[in-house]
């Protein structure tokens, strides 16, 4: 009796084990991993492009019926992917979470087997981790924000969208005389003006003291004036892609609410066009209120 039962159970166990192996290989078929000589594990993923998030520099893919997000995509790749939604994309990444990855710069990307090119550059943060940035472009920033930290040579200020930006400060930085000790303090709201350096970083040209009227003006408190260079022409989607220093930005232009100062229409804004852009933020969401030519 026991032998007969065992003979019935054994095939069932084998079937279950075989099914598990099939599921395992099916789950991994869209992700191939390799380990470099330095011990870093990278992956090559292939999946159907579901959506692209220009502001977040990310895209979502369907890999083996699972939603996967790839972050730190360079702006020129973002532009190219927007016209390939629903198609199969293969790219090299490093895993950062269960279903999240960072794009590996200077690696190949294919859409339906056809290679696409990117012009991203690699910089290294203070933690030693590489990050994807756009090609360096000259520009300026002007906004009101709260000081996060400050010392003799640099200042970190939170932009209206919550991003913290670091700028060098030096003897040429204009500092308002109304500051109590000659410079702002942590937690203080200030006006920060900065200009880009050749390496894409920023140097503050002005640290401005805010009076009470400024602090009560919610429009000013949530507005950023950008000056940069477009990284692609504006297409039928009216999305404006531009870079300030090594920071890429993307915003949608609105024919009803965006003031167009100098162009016949938004599609007349071409690649490598110096522009000035005024953006009003509501949290992390930005609305372009004005766009104009930055060429004097």
C-alpha positions in Angstrom: 0.0 0.0 0.0 2.8 2.4 1.0 4.8 1.5 -2.1 1.7 2.1 -4.3 1.1 5.5 -2.7 4.8 6.4 -3.2 4.6 5.5 -6.9 1.7 7.9 -7.3 3.3 10.8 -5.3 6.7 10.6 -7.0 5.4 11.7 -10.5 3.4 14.5 -8.9 6.6 15.9 -7.2 8.5 15.7 -10.4 5.8 17.6 -12.2 5.7 20.3 -9.6 9.5 20.7 -9.7 9.4 20.9 -13.4 6.7 23.5 -13.3 8.7 25.6 -10.8 11.8 25.5 -13.1 9.7 26.6 -16.1 8.2 29.5 -14.1 11.7 30.5 -13.0 13.1 30.6 -16.5 10.0 32.4 -17.8 10.4 35.1 -15.1 14.1 35.6 -16.0 13.9 35.4 -19.7 13.6 39.2 -20.1 16.5 40.0 -17.7 20.1 38.8 -18.2 22.6 39.6 -15.6 26.4 39.7 -15.7 29.1 40.4 -13.1 32.0 42.6 -14.1 35.6 42.1 -12.9 35.1 44.8 -10.3 32.2 42.8 -8.8 29.5 45.1 -10.1 26.4 43.3 -11.3 24.7 44.7 -14.3 21.6 43.6 -16.2 20.3 43.7 -19.8 16.5 44.0 -19.8 14.2 43.6 -22.8 10.6 44.8 -22.4 7.7 46.6 -24.1 7.9 50.4 -23.5 4.7 51.4 -21.6 5.3 55.1 -20.8 8.0 57.8 -20.6 8.3 60.4 -17.8 10.5 63.2 -19.1 10.4 65.2 -15.8 11.4 62.2 -13.8 14.0 61.1 -16.4 12.5 57.6 -16.3 10.5 55.1 -18.3 8.3 52.1 -17.5 8.6 48.8 -19.3 6.5 45.6 -19.3 9.0 42.7 -18.7 7.4 39.3 -18.4 4.1 40.8 -17.4 5.7 42.8 -14.7 6.0 46.6 -14.6 9.7 47.7 -14.4 10.9 51.3 -14.0 14.3 52.5 -15.4 15.6 55.8 -13.9 18.4 58.2 -14.8 17.7 58.1 -18.5 19.6 60.9 -20.4 17.4 63.6 -22.0 18.2 62.7 -25.6 17.3 59.1 -25.0 14.0 60.2 -23.3 13.2 62.2 -26.5 13.9 59.2 -28.7 11.9 56.8 -26.6 8.8 59.0 -26.7 8.1 57.9 -30.3 8.6 54.2 -29.6 5.9 53.4 -27.0 4.5 49.9 -27.4 7.8 48.7 -28.9 10.4 46.3 -27.5 13.4 48.1 -26.0 16.6 46.5 -24.8 19.0 48.4 -22.5 21.7 47.9 -19.9 20.9 48.8 -16.3 21.9 48.3 -12.7 19.2 47.1 -10.3 18.3 49.4 -7.4 15.1 47.7 -6.1 12.7 44.8 -6.7 11.4 46.3 -10.0 13.6 49.5 -10.4 16.8 50.0 -12.2 19.2 52.8 -13.2 20.3 53.2 -16.8 24.0 52.5 -17.4 25.5 55.4 -19.3 27.7 54.9 -22.4 25.9 51.5 -23.1 23.9 50.4 -26.2 20.1 50.7 -26.5 18.0 49.0 -29.2 14.4 49.4 -30.2 13.0 46.4 -32.0 16.6 45.3 -32.5 17.7 48.7 -34.1 20.4 50.6 -32.1 19.7 54.1 -31.0 22.5 56.5 -29.9 22.8 58.7 -26.8 25.1 61.6 -25.9 24.9 61.3 -22.2 28.0 61.9 -20.0 28.9 60.4 -16.6 29.7 62.4 -13.5 30.5 61.1 -10.0 28.8 62.3 -6.9 30.4 62.8 -3.5 29.3 59.2 -2.6 31.2 57.9 -5.6 28.1 56.7 -7.4 27.8 57.5 -11.2 24.9 59.6 -12.3 23.5 60.3 -15.7 23.5 63.9 -16.9 23.0 65.7 -20.1 25.7 67.3 -22.1 26.9 70.5 -20.3 25.1 73.7 -21.6 25.6 77.3 -20.5 22.8 78.8 -18.5 21.4 80.6 -15.4 19.0 80.0 -12.6 17.0 82.6 -10.6 14.5 81.6 -7.8 13.4 81.9 -4.2 14.2 79.0 -1.9 15.1 77.9 1.6 18.8 77.5 2.6 19.6 73.8 3.4 23.3 74.4 4.3 26.0 77.0 3.8 29.7 77.4 4.4 32.5 79.7 3.2 32.6 78.2 -0.3 29.2 76.7 -1.1 25.5 76.9 -0.5 22.6 74.4 -0.9 19.1 75.8 -1.5 15.8 74.0 -2.1 14.1 75.0 -5.3 10.3 75.4 -5.3 9.9 71.9 -6.7 11.7 70.4 -3.7 15.0 69.8 -5.5 18.1 70.9 -3.7 20.8 72.6 -5.8 24.4 73.3 -4.8 26.2 76.5 -5.9 29.7 77.7 -5.1 30.0 81.0 -3.4 33.1 83.3 -3.6 34.2 86.9 -3.2 32.4 87.9 -6.4 29.0 86.6 -5.1 26.8 89.6 -4.4 25.4 89.4 -0.9 22.6 91.6 0.4 23.6 93.9 3.2 20.3 93.0 5.0 21.7 89.6 6.0 22.4 89.7 9.8 25.9 88.3 9.6 26.8 89.1 6.0 25.3 85.8 4.7 22.0 83.9 5.0 21.5 81.2 7.6 20.1 77.7 7.4 16.3 77.7 7.1 16.2 81.2 5.7 14.2 82.0 2.5 16.4 83.9 0.0 16.7 84.8 -3.7 19.4 82.7 -5.3 20.9 83.7 -8.7 23.5 81.4 -10.3 25.4 80.9 -13.5 26.8 77.6 -14.9 30.5 76.7 -14.9 32.3 74.8 -17.7 31.9 71.5 -15.8 28.2 71.9 -15.5 28.2 73.0 -11.8 26.9 76.4 -10.6 28.3 79.5 -9.0 26.0 81.9 -7.1 26.1 85.4 -8.5 23.6 86.8 -5.9 22.3 85.9 -2.5 19.3 88.1 -2.0 17.5 89.0 1.2 13.7 88.6 1.1 11.4 91.2 2.7 8.0 90.4 4.1 6.3 91.4 0.9 8.4 88.9 -1.0 7.6 86.1 1.5 3.9 86.8 1.1 4.0 86.6 -2.7 3.2 82.9 -3.3 3.7 83.3 -7.1 7.3 84.5 -6.7 8.0 81.9 -4.0 7.0 79.1 -6.5 8.6 80.5 -9.7 11.9 79.6 -11.3 13.5 81.5 -14.2 15.7 79.2 -16.3 18.1 80.1 -19.0 19.5 77.2 -21.0 19.8 75.4 -24.3 17.2 73.1 -25.9 18.3 69.4 -26.2 15.7 68.7 -29.0 13.2 70.4 -31.2 9.7 70.9 -29.8 7.4 68.3 -31.4 3.7 68.0 -31.8 3.5 67.0 -28.1 4.6 70.6 -27.2 7.2 69.2 -24.7 10.2 71.5 -24.2 13.4 69.7 -23.4 16.4 71.9 -22.3 19.5 71.8 -20.2 21.0 74.2 -17.7 24.6 73.3 -16.9 24.4 69.5 -16.6 20.8 69.5 -15.4 18.1 68.4 -18.0 14.5 69.7 -17.7 11.3 68.9 -19.6 8.0 70.8 -19.4 4.9 70.9 -21.6 4.1 74.2 -23.3 0.4 75.2 -23.3 -0.9 77.2 -26.3 -3.5 78.8 -24.0 -1.4 79.8 -21.0 2.2 79.9 -22.0 3.4 83.3 -23.2 5.4 82.9 -26.4 7.6 85.9 -26.7 9.7 85.3 -29.8 8.7 82.3 -31.8 6.0 82.0 -34.5 4.8 78.8 -32.7 6.2 76.3 -30.3 7.3 73.9 -33.1 9.6 76.7 -34.3 11.8 76.1 -31.2 14.7 74.0 -32.6 17.5 71.9 -31.1 20.4 73.8 -29.6 18.2 76.9 -29.2 19.3 79.2 -26.3 16.1 80.0 -24.4 14.7 81.6 -21.3 11.9 79.8 -19.5 9.7 80.9 -16.6 8.1 78.0 -14.7 5.6 78.2 -11.8 5.6 75.1 -9.6 2.8 73.5 -7.6 4.8 70.9 -5.7 6.9 69.0 -8.1 4.6 69.9 -11.1 5.8 72.8 -13.2 3.8 75.0 -15.6 5.6 77.1 -18.1 4.3 80.7 -18.0 6.7 82.2 -20.5 9.3 81.0 -23.1 11.5 83.4 -25.1 14.7 83.5 -27.1 17.8 83.9 -25.0 20.0 85.3 -27.8 20.7 88.9 -27.2 
